[in-house]
Amino acid sequence: MPYDDELVAVDLTARERGLLATGLLLWGGPARCTEAMAFAMGFDSVDDLLGQYDRLKGLLGRKKKPMSRTDWARTLLATEVCFASVIVGAGLAWGDDVSTLRALRIVQSKIATAGALTAWEGCRYPTDVCRVAARRDRGQYVTNNDELVEVALTTAESSLLVTGLGDLWGPAAPTDAMAIAIGFDSVEDLIDQYDRLKDLIQRRAALMSITDWIRTLLATEISTVSWVEGAGGEWGSAVDDASIQALRGLQEKLARMGALGRTRSAVDPADSAPTEAR
């Protein structure tokens, strides 16, 4: 990704800049990013994501210090995914989810209003490169991908998952790289899989493969929270509060039931304490 694209200054408070710095920092601690997700977030690799921490933190530490649109978009997206996800992020390690999401919504709005997201093109790698990375990730991060797991979902939980999938090809505009990182072959494949997954999710006792549980949950995590590649901007504050609490409960349930397999995810908030990113 280039570092010399248009510079944009965004007037963030110290707390708001700290939120973004924390989102980057946790990738070096409890979060477990995949190579495909690093690509989708605009980095060259997981090592590049961690290696950019000091530079981006330095820029965030200066009030009204301009950053390139590329850096704003990928810093925000990395924070969104890290906060939202237990599959690849540090979701349950954040603590006060409602107040954090409210603060994140303000940051998202400020960055978008400043025009810092308008030039976001996503991953610079061809989709075939992303698919190869995703196949390697699945072998490394998850075991027993095809094992069927039954989970009794409440109506609210199944609705959250169905909405999460639907919003990714409705109001949201994910890139193919993000769809691949989530576990689909492309955005078109995500759309094609929607009816099948919706039917499985809406059964009283949903029986799905671990692969389907993981990609359905990850799609919902990103769709619910992200403004960069999700539908986060479509949610109101009252809906947000309920949705993040419902999402956390669903994440814990799926992890407890074994629906997420043996993933290198931060499903346990006491997993590993955040460490300074390399």
C-alpha positions in Angstrom: 0.0 0.0 0.0 1.3 3.5 -0.8 2.0 5.9 2.0 2.0 9.0 -0.2 -1.6 9.2 -1.2 -3.7 12.2 -0.2 -3.2 13.4 3.3 -6.3 14.1 5.5 -6.4 15.6 8.9 -9.2 14.4 11.3 -9.9 16.2 14.6 -9.9 13.3 17.1 -9.8 13.6 20.8 -7.1 11.9 22.8 -9.5 9.1 23.8 -10.5 8.6 20.1 -6.9 8.4 19.0 -6.2 6.0 21.8 -9.0 3.8 20.7 -7.5 3.4 17.2 -4.0 2.8 18.8 -5.5 0.1 21.0 -7.1 -1.5 18.0 -3.7 -1.8 16.3 -1.9 -2.8 19.5 -4.2 -5.8 20.3 -3.2 -7.5 17.0 0.1 -8.0 18.8 -1.6 -9.6 21.8 -4.9 -11.6 22.1 -6.0 -11.1 18.4 -5.0 -13.7 15.9 -5.0 -12.3 12.4 -4.9 -14.5 9.3 -2.8 -13.6 6.3 -5.9 -13.3 4.2 -7.5 -10.8 6.7 -4.3 -8.8 6.8 -4.5 -8.5 3.0 -8.1 -7.5 3.2 -7.4 -4.8 5.7 -4.8 -3.3 3.4 -1.5 -4.7 4.8 1.1 -6.8 3.0 1.0 -9.6 5.7 0.4 -10.2 9.4 4.1 -9.2 10.0 3.5 -5.9 8.1 0.4 -5.2 10.2 2.4 -5.6 13.4 5.4 -3.8 11.9 3.3 -0.7 11.0 2.2 -0.2 14.6 5.0 2.2 15.8 4.6 4.4 12.7 0.8 4.6 12.8 0.8 5.0 16.6 3.2 7.9 16.2 0.9 9.6 13.7 -2.2 9.0 15.9 -0.4 10.4 18.9 -0.3 13.9 17.4 -3.5 16.0 17.4 -4.7 16.8 13.9 -1.7 15.1 12.4 -2.7 14.2 8.9 -2.4 10.7 7.6 -2.9 9.3 4.1 -6.3 8.0 3.2 -4.9 4.6 2.9 -3.6 4.7 6.5 -6.9 6.1 7.9 -8.9 3.4 6.2 -6.8 0.5 7.2 -6.2 1.8 10.7 -10.0 2.1 11.2 -10.7 -1.2 9.5 -8.1 -3.0 11.7 -9.7 -1.4 14.8 -13.2 -2.4 13.7 -12.3 -6.0 13.0 -10.1 -6.3 16.1 -13.0 -5.0 18.3 -15.8 -7.0 16.6 -14.3 -10.4 16.0 -13.5 -13.4 18.2 -12.5 -15.4 15.1 -9.5 -13.3 14.1 -9.8 -10.3 16.5 -9.7 -9.6 20.3 -13.5 -9.2 20.7 -14.0 -10.4 24.2 -10.8 -8.8 25.5 -12.1 -5.2 25.1 -14.2 -4.9 28.2 -17.0 -2.4 28.1 -18.4 -3.2 24.7 -21.3 -0.7 24.6 -19.3 2.4 25.5 -16.5 1.3 23.2 -18.8 0.8 20.3 -20.4 4.2 20.9 -16.9 5.8 20.9 -16.0 3.9 17.8 -19.1 5.2 16.0 -18.0 8.7 16.7 -14.5 8.0 15.3 -16.0 6.3 12.2 -18.3 9.3 11.5 -15.4 11.8 11.9 -13.1 9.9 9.6 -15.8 9.4 7.0 -17.0 13.0 7.2 -13.4 14.2 6.7 -13.3 12.3 3.4 -10.6 9.9 4.6 -12.5 6.8 3.4 -13.4 7.9 -0.1 -10.3 6.6 -1.9 -10.3 3.2 -0.2 -9.6 0.5 -2.7 -8.9 -2.3 -0.3 -6.4 -5.1 -1.0 -3.8 -4.4 -3.7 -3.2 -8.1 -4.3 -5.0 -10.2 -7.0 -7.9 -12.3 -5.7 -6.0 -15.5 -6.6 -3.2 -14.5 -4.1 -5.9 -13.9 -1.5 -7.4 -17.3 -2.1 -4.1 -19.1 -1.7 -3.5 -17.2 1.6 -7.0 -18.2 2.8 -6.5 -21.9 2.0 -3.2 -21.8 4.0 -4.9 -20.0 6.8 -7.7 -22.6 7.1 -5.2 -25.4 7.4 -3.2 -23.5 10.1 -6.0 -21.9 12.2 -8.8 -24.4 12.2 -9.1 -28.2 12.6 -12.0 -30.4 11.7 -13.4 -27.8 9.3 -16.2 -30.1 8.0 -17.3 -31.4 11.3 -21.1 -30.8 11.8 -22.0 -28.9 15.0 -25.6 -28.4 16.2 -26.5 -25.2 18.1 -29.9 -24.2 19.4 -30.2 -20.5 18.5 -32.8 -18.1 19.8 -34.9 -16.2 17.3 -32.8 -13.1 18.1 -29.5 -14.9 17.5 -30.6 -16.5 14.2 -31.9 -13.1 13.1 -28.6 -11.4 13.9 -26.7 -13.9 11.8 -29.1 -13.7 8.9 -29.0 -9.9 9.0 -25.2 -10.0 9.2 -24.9 -12.1 6.1 -27.6 -10.1 4.2 -26.1 -6.7 5.0 -22.8 -7.6 3.6 -24.3 -7.6 0.1 -27.0 -5.1 0.9 -25.9 -1.7 2.4 -22.3 -2.9 2.8 -19.8 -3.0 0.1 -17.1 -5.5 1.0 -14.2 -6.2 -1.4 -13.5 -9.7 -2.8 -10.5 -9.8 -0.6 -12.6 -9.3 2.5 -15.1 -11.9 1.3 -12.2 -14.4 0.8 -10.8 -13.5 4.3 -14.2 -14.2 5.8 -14.3 -17.6 4.2 -16.0 -17.3 0.8 -14.5 -17.4 -2.7 -15.7 -13.9 -3.6 -18.5 -11.5 -2.9 -20.5 -13.3 -5.6 -20.0 -16.6 -3.7 -21.2 -14.9 -0.5 -24.4 -13.9 -2.3 -24.8 -17.3 -3.8 -24.4 -19.0 -0.3 -26.8 -16.7 1.4 -30.1 -18.6 0.9 -28.5 -22.0 1.9 -27.0 -20.5 5.1 -30.1 -18.6 5.9 -32.2 -21.8 5.7 -29.7 -23.7 8.0 -29.6 -20.8 10.5 -33.3 -20.5 10.8 -33.9 -24.1 11.8 -34.8 -24.6 15.5 -31.5 -26.5 16.0 -29.1 -25.2 13.4 -26.7 -28.0 12.2 -23.8 -26.6 10.2 -20.2 -27.4 9.5 -17.5 -25.6 11.5 -16.5 -23.8 8.3 -20.0 -22.5 7.9 -20.3 -21.4 11.5 -17.0 -19.6 11.4 -17.6 -17.7 8.2 -21.2 -16.9 9.1 -20.1 -15.5 12.5 -17.2 -13.6 11.0 -19.4 -12.1 8.3 -21.8 -10.9 11.0 -19.0 -9.5 13.2 -17.7 -7.3 10.4 -21.1 -6.4 8.9 -22.4 -5.2 12.3 -19.4 -3.1 13.3 -17.4 -1.9 10.3 -18.0 1.3 8.3 -15.2 0.6 5.9 -16.4 -2.8 4.6 -19.6 -3.5 6.6 -23.0 -2.0 7.3 -22.1 -0.4 10.7 -23.2 3.1 9.5 -26.7 1.8 9.0 -27.3 1.0 12.7 -28.8 3.4 15.2 -27.4 3.8 18.7 -30.2 2.0 20.4 -29.9 -0.9 17.9 -26.1 -0.8 18.4 -26.3 -1.3 22.1 -28.5 -4.3 21.8 -26.7 -5.8 18.9 -23.2 -5.7 20.4 -24.5 -7.4 23.6 -26.3 -10.0 21.5 -23.2 -10.5 19.4 -21.0 -11.1 22.4 -23.5 -13.6 23.8 -23.7 -15.4 20.5 -19.9 -15.5 20.2 -19.6 -17.1 23.7 -22.3 -19.6 22.9 -20.7 -20.8 19.6 -17.3 -21.1 21.2 -18.8 -23.0 24.1 -20.6 -25.4 21.8 -17.5 -26.1 19.7 -18.9 -24.5 16.6 -15.8 -22.4 16.0 -13.5 -25.5 16.1 -10.0 -25.1 17.5 -9.4 -21.7 16.2 -6.5 -19.4 17.2 -9.1 -16.8 18.3 -9.5 -14.6 21.3 -12.7 -16.3 22.6 -11.3 -16.3 26.1 -10.8 -12.7 27.4 -8.1 -14.0 29.8 -6.3 -15.6 26.8 -3.1 -13.6 26.5 -2.6 -10.0 27.6 -1.9 -7.4 25.0 1.7 -7.0 24.2 3.5 -4.2 22.4 3.2 -5.0 18.7 6.5 -5.5 16.9 
